[in-house]
Amino acid sequence: MKGATQTRIQFSANMAFSMAKSYLAELLESGMLHKDRHFYVTTRTGIDFLQVYDQMVPVAEQYEVRRATLKQM
């Protein structure tokens, strides 16, 4: 099982301690992460969310490009 400590997540995301603590608490509460001793581990729910998110990003980008193009007309 792989995971990351709060400090590693905080520095990787370039986040203040209090902000990282808040986000991690929300992710734990939503079931996207679970804590195993000192390590935060992505749950199946978290992995599923990330997969859907990765599929939606290109769709959102296409929409924004079309919207910007129409705005210029």
C-alpha angles and dihedrals in degrees: 000000000000126000144144136242122241090251093054092048091046094052094041090054093040090234135150117252094248093049093048090048091051095048093046090051090053092048091049091048092049092050096243092116135026128196121236107187103301096344130092112216128191113243126217087261090054092048091048090050092051091050092052091044091053089053093048098050095074090047091052091047091052090049091051092049091050092046092050091048092051091047090057093054 
